[in-house]
């Protein structure tokens, strides 16, 4: 598991099978150069098993939030803990920033995503007529609860 940085463009391009659309070399380089965009990749040996992409959202009223934009696992590695490990790594990233929380949007019909976010500590809100559900990971509460 590691955060990809400038110079890791070939790693992203070689893992094109993980993404909905093949990554563009120039867009990949720009994203990896950004200090506020976080692309984490899980590996099994040398093979890319999954990724998580998150963006820092700056706020006027306090610390930033981390928006988990996308997460995916290679079907060959699903149900082996890669997605859980990616979310835990994002939590660590968010704590180091420090960020107030992490949030992610999904659809109520996306049962695998709903189960993943609930199992990794996300609290859900939403599921209105649109079916959109937001999961929120409150990081300060988790930290304060760790010592009890």
HELIX and SHEET records of a PDB file:
HELIX    1   1 UNK A    9  UNK A   14  1                                   6    
HELIX    2   2 UNK A   16  UNK A   18  5                                   3    
HELIX    3   3 UNK A   25  UNK A   33  1                                   9    
HELIX    4   4 UNK A   75  UNK A   77  5                                   3    
HELIX    5   5 UNK A   82  UNK A   97  1                                  16    
HELIX    6   6 UNK A  111  UNK A  119  1                                   9    
HELIX    7   7 UNK A  139  UNK A  146  1                                   8    
SHEET    1   A 7 UNK A   2  UNK A   3  0                                        
SHEET    2   A 7 UNK A  37  UNK A  44 -1                                        
SHEET    3   A 7 UNK A  47  UNK A  57 -1                                        
SHEET    4   A 7 UNK A  65  UNK A  73 -1                                        
SHEET    5   A 7 UNK A 101  UNK A 107  1                                        
SHEET    6   A 7 UNK A 132  UNK A 138 -1                                        
SHEET    7   A 7 UNK A 123  UNK A 126 -1                                        
END                                                                             
